[in-house]
Every structure is written in structure tokens, then in C-alpha cells.
Amino acid sequence: MSTDEYPVWRVGADEYHVPPRVVGRGAVFVEHRLKSPQVAESAYIAPTAVLAGDVTVGPHSRVLFGAVITAEGGPVEIGTNSVIMENAVIRGVPNQEMRIGDQVVIGPHAHLTGCVIEGDSRIATGAVVFNGARIETGAEVEFNAVVYVNTVVPSGVAVPMGWFAGGEPAELVPPQDWERIRAIMGPLDYAGTVFGVGGNGAEGERAPMPDVARRYARGLALHHQDSVLPDYDHVPARED
């Protein structure tokens, strides 16, 4: 290592190596499933944010207070110049890509699981984007809207405030039209997509909850082996 990379302090005749820079001082970085978060040097991770496992945060992106980004059996990738606002939850899961592209704003209290946000998008406060969904470049999801499993929201489309989006391409349905929402939900297979259990349709989805709970509990038991990394182990990833 050169002293250009790791400069020294000089105090009289003594020299002391300057500690390497860290990112996310005061944030919780967790090694989960033997993977640790990788954060670009120019990114900002706020104190009280939590990053767990195979999480990558790209250059000039920001993760604000209380946000949780957790790789629960699948990696999470966040691109360049993206902002994850307060108390948002982003969850990586097995067998489904969890990727947020460049120039994306994820609003406070939004919840994203196993989905792709291609880029140049806004996912507003309280919105939910489910497993297997894809928000194409430039599409938006407004306040408290829901994008259901295996749904594609095409470029240029905005899911209105509080509305439901389901299908490929997404059909947009107001929240009071519950019969139409139920009809769209059934073939998209929530139970199989999210929990890996059988049962299409609303009735089938309710049946396997004991099995779902047991599967979830077994998977989350791997957190017993987690290690919380001290600040000095928050080593910034190199930027190209």
C-alpha cells in the first residue's frame, strides 16, 4: 500500500497511519449468509439505516434514516444517483431479481420485494411493489399504490394514487373495484411466487398459511449466524 492511498499523520518524530475511509458511519452493516454490503465511496448511508447481506449501493446514491435493505437469499443491487428515503424496505429473495437502476427515488415507507425498477422512476410514499414485478424505465408508482406479483408497468405509465396494478402489461384498477382486482390476482399466483407453495386464486392463497409461516421461520433462522460489522469494517467499494 502506498502512502498516497493510506496517508500518515506526523506528530513530531512519530508517524501514525490515517485509518482508511469508511462509508455509512453509524449505520448497521450486517454480514448475512457470508455476504457483506458493498457501498461505493461516494454513496451516503445514514445512521440508523440497515444493510444486510449481499447488498450493493452504487456511486452517489443515498440511503436515508431508518431504511432497511436486506438480501434474504437473493442479492439487492442499487444503481447510481438513486435515493432510498426514510423507512423504506427493500428485500432481496431467492429466484427473483431485486434491482433498482439509476436515477430512481424510492419514497418513505415504500416496500419493494424481489422486483426490478429499471431506472428514471419514482416509487412514491407507501407504495408496494411485489415479487416478480418490473417497473420499466420512466414509469412511476404513486402514493400507496400496489403493483402486484409478476406485473409489468410499461415505460411512461403512472400507477395512480392508491390504485392496483396487475398483469403484463399492467391493468390499472381503482381500489373500490374489488371484484376486478380479485379476478386479476388469481392467475398471477401470489402464493407460488412469494412463498413457493401451491394454490392460485384468493381462496387458494389463504389455505397454506401454516406451511408459509414454517417456511419463513426456517429461512429467517439463518439470521442467528449474522455478524454486525463495526464501523471500521465499512470499507468503501472502489468506483470505476
C-alpha positions as CSV (number, residue, x, y, z in Angstrom):
1,M,0.0,0.0,0.0
2,S,1.3,3.4,-0.9
3,T,1.2,6.4,1.5
4,D,-0.9,8.1,-1.2
5,E,-3.7,5.6,-0.6
6,Y,-3.1,5.5,3.2
7,P,-1.5,8.8,4.2
8,V,0.1,9.3,7.6
9,W,-0.1,11.8,10.4
10,R,3.1,13.2,11.5
11,V,3.4,14.3,15.2
12,G,6.9,15.3,15.9
13,A,9.1,12.4,15.1
14,D,6.2,9.9,15.2
15,E,4.0,8.8,12.3
16,Y,0.6,7.3,12.6
17,H,-1.4,5.8,9.7
18,V,-4.6,7.6,8.9
19,P,-7.4,5.0,9.2
20,P,-9.0,4.1,5.8
21,R,-12.2,5.9,5.0
22,V,-15.4,4.1,5.9
23,V,-19.0,4.6,4.5
24,G,-22.1,4.6,6.5
25,R,-20.6,5.5,9.8
26,G,-23.2,4.7,12.5
27,A,-25.4,2.6,10.1
28,V,-25.8,-1.1,10.7
29,F,-24.0,-3.2,8.2
30,V,-24.7,-7.0,8.7
31,E,-22.8,-9.9,7.3
32,H,-25.6,-12.4,6.3
33,R,-25.1,-15.7,4.6
34,L,-21.3,-14.9,4.5
35,K,-22.0,-11.8,2.3
36,S,-21.4,-8.2,3.4
37,P,-22.8,-4.9,1.9
38,Q,-20.7,-3.3,-0.8
39,V,-21.1,0.5,-0.9
40,A,-19.5,3.0,-3.3
41,E,-17.2,5.5,-1.8
42,S,-19.3,8.5,-3.0
43,A,-22.6,7.0,-1.7
44,Y,-24.2,8.1,1.6
45,I,-25.7,5.7,4.1
46,A,-27.4,7.4,7.0
47,P,-27.0,6.4,10.7
48,T,-29.9,4.1,11.7
49,A,-30.1,2.6,8.1
50,V,-29.6,-1.1,8.0
51,L,-27.9,-3.0,5.1
52,A,-27.8,-6.8,5.5
53,G,-26.1,-9.4,3.3
54,D,-25.4,-9.2,-0.5
55,V,-26.3,-5.6,-1.0
56,T,-24.6,-3.3,-3.5
57,V,-25.1,0.5,-3.5
58,G,-23.7,2.4,-6.5
59,P,-22.0,5.8,-6.8
60,H,-23.7,8.9,-5.5
61,S,-26.7,7.0,-4.2
62,R,-28.3,7.8,-0.8
63,V,-29.9,5.6,1.8
64,L,-31.7,7.7,4.4
65,F,-32.6,7.2,8.1
66,G,-34.4,4.1,9.0
67,A,-34.3,2.4,5.6
68,V,-33.8,-1.3,5.6
69,I,-32.1,-3.1,2.6
70,T,-31.8,-6.8,3.2
71,A,-30.7,-9.7,1.0
72,E,-32.8,-12.6,2.2
73,G,-31.5,-15.3,0.0
74,G,-31.1,-13.1,-3.1
75,P,-28.9,-10.0,-3.8
76,V,-30.0,-6.4,-3.8
77,E,-28.5,-4.0,-6.4
78,I,-28.9,-0.2,-6.3
79,G,-27.5,1.8,-9.1
80,T,-26.1,5.3,-9.5
81,N,-27.8,8.6,-8.2
82,S,-30.7,6.7,-6.6
83,V,-32.3,7.7,-3.3
84,I,-33.9,5.4,-0.8
85,M,-35.8,7.5,1.6
86,E,-36.7,7.2,5.2
87,N,-38.1,3.9,6.5
88,A,-38.3,2.2,3.0
89,V,-37.9,-1.6,3.0
90,I,-36.1,-3.3,0.1
91,R,-35.9,-7.1,0.3
92,G,-33.9,-9.5,-2.0
93,V,-35.4,-13.0,-2.2
94,P,-34.4,-16.3,-3.9
95,N,-35.1,-16.8,-7.6
96,Q,-36.2,-13.2,-8.2
97,E,-34.0,-10.2,-9.2
98,M,-34.1,-7.3,-6.8
99,R,-32.6,-4.4,-8.7
100,I,-33.0,-0.6,-8.6
101,G,-31.5,1.1,-11.6
102,D,-30.1,4.6,-12.0
103,Q,-31.8,7.9,-11.1
104,V,-34.6,6.3,-9.0
105,V,-36.3,7.8,-6.0
106,I,-37.9,5.3,-3.5
107,G,-40.2,7.3,-1.2
108,P,-40.6,7.0,2.6
109,H,-42.3,3.8,3.8
110,A,-42.3,2.2,0.3
111,H,-41.9,-1.6,0.3
112,L,-40.2,-3.5,-2.6
113,T,-39.5,-7.2,-2.7
114,G,-37.8,-9.2,-5.4
115,C,-38.7,-6.7,-8.2
116,V,-36.9,-4.6,-10.8
117,I,-37.1,-0.8,-11.1
118,E,-35.3,-0.2,-14.4
119,G,-34.5,3.5,-13.9
120,D,-35.5,7.2,-14.1
121,S,-38.5,6.3,-11.9
122,R,-40.2,7.4,-8.7
123,I,-41.8,4.9,-6.3
124,A,-43.8,7.2,-4.1
125,T,-44.5,7.2,-0.3
126,G,-46.2,4.0,0.9
127,A,-46.2,2.2,-2.5
128,V,-45.8,-1.6,-2.6
129,V,-44.1,-3.4,-5.5
130,F,-44.3,-7.2,-5.2
131,N,-42.2,-10.2,-6.2
132,G,-41.5,-10.7,-9.9
133,A,-42.8,-7.2,-10.9
134,R,-41.0,-4.9,-13.3
135,I,-41.3,-1.1,-13.4
136,E,-39.9,-0.2,-16.9
137,T,-37.8,2.9,-17.5
138,G,-39.6,6.1,-16.7
139,A,-42.8,4.5,-15.2
140,E,-44.0,5.7,-11.8
141,V,-45.9,4.3,-8.9
142,E,-47.9,6.9,-6.9
143,F,-48.6,7.2,-3.2
144,N,-49.9,4.0,-1.6
145,A,-50.4,2.2,-5.0
146,V,-49.8,-1.5,-5.2
147,V,-48.0,-3.3,-8.1
148,Y,-48.9,-7.0,-7.8
149,V,-46.7,-10.1,-8.3
150,N,-45.5,-10.8,-11.9
151,T,-46.7,-7.4,-13.1
152,V,-45.1,-5.2,-15.7
153,V,-45.7,-1.5,-15.6
154,P,-44.7,-0.2,-19.1
155,S,-42.5,2.9,-19.7
156,G,-44.3,6.1,-19.3
157,V,-47.2,4.7,-17.3
158,A,-48.0,6.1,-13.8
159,V,-50.0,3.9,-11.4
160,P,-52.4,6.4,-9.8
161,M,-52.5,7.1,-6.1
162,G,-54.0,4.2,-4.2
163,W,-54.7,2.1,-7.3
164,F,-53.9,-1.6,-8.0
165,A,-51.7,-2.6,-11.0
166,G,-51.7,-6.3,-12.1
167,G,-50.8,-8.3,-15.2
168,E,-48.4,-8.0,-18.1
169,P,-48.9,-5.3,-19.2
170,A,-50.4,-3.9,-16.1
171,E,-54.1,-3.2,-15.9
172,L,-54.8,-0.3,-13.6
173,V,-57.8,-0.7,-11.3
174,P,-59.3,1.7,-8.7
175,P,-59.3,0.4,-5.1
176,Q,-63.1,0.2,-4.9
177,D,-63.4,-2.3,-7.9
178,W,-62.6,-5.3,-5.7
179,E,-64.2,-7.8,-8.0
180,R,-61.9,-6.9,-10.9
181,I,-58.9,-6.8,-8.6
182,R,-59.7,-10.4,-7.4
183,A,-60.1,-11.6,-11.0
184,I,-56.6,-10.2,-11.9
185,M,-54.9,-11.5,-8.8
186,G,-55.8,-15.2,-9.2
187,P,-53.8,-16.2,-12.3
188,L,-50.7,-14.2,-11.1
189,D,-50.1,-16.8,-8.4
190,Y,-49.2,-14.8,-5.3
191,A,-48.8,-17.9,-3.1
192,G,-46.5,-19.7,-5.5
193,T,-44.5,-16.6,-6.5
194,V,-43.9,-15.2,-3.0
195,F,-43.9,-18.4,-0.8
196,G,-43.2,-21.2,-3.2
197,V,-46.4,-23.1,-2.2
198,G,-49.4,-24.2,-4.3
199,G,-52.7,-22.5,-4.7
200,N,-53.8,-20.0,-7.2
201,G,-56.6,-17.5,-6.6
202,A,-57.7,-15.7,-3.4
203,E,-59.1,-18.8,-1.8
204,G,-56.1,-21.0,-2.5
205,E,-53.7,-18.3,-1.2
206,R,-55.3,-18.3,2.2
207,A,-55.1,-22.1,2.7
208,P,-51.3,-22.7,3.2
209,M,-50.5,-20.1,5.9
210,P,-49.3,-22.7,8.4
211,D,-46.8,-24.0,5.8
212,V,-45.9,-20.5,4.8
213,A,-45.1,-19.5,8.4
214,R,-43.0,-22.5,8.9
215,R,-41.0,-21.9,5.7
216,Y,-40.5,-18.3,6.6
217,A,-39.3,-19.1,10.1
218,R,-36.8,-21.7,8.8
219,G,-35.4,-19.3,6.3
220,L,-35.1,-16.4,8.8
221,A,-33.4,-18.7,11.3
222,L,-30.2,-18.1,9.3
223,H,-30.0,-14.6,10.9
224,H,-28.8,-16.4,14.0
225,Q,-25.4,-16.7,12.2
226,D,-25.2,-13.0,11.3
227,S,-22.4,-10.7,12.3
228,V,-22.9,-6.9,12.7
229,L,-19.8,-5.2,11.2
230,P,-18.1,-2.4,13.2
231,D,-17.8,0.9,11.5
232,Y,-14.1,0.3,10.7
233,D,-15.2,-2.7,8.5
234,H,-17.5,-0.5,6.4
235,V,-14.8,-0.4,3.7
236,P,-15.9,1.6,0.6
237,A,-16.1,-0.2,-2.7
238,R,-13.9,1.1,-5.5
239,E,-15.6,3.2,-8.1
240,D,-14.6,2.8,-11.8
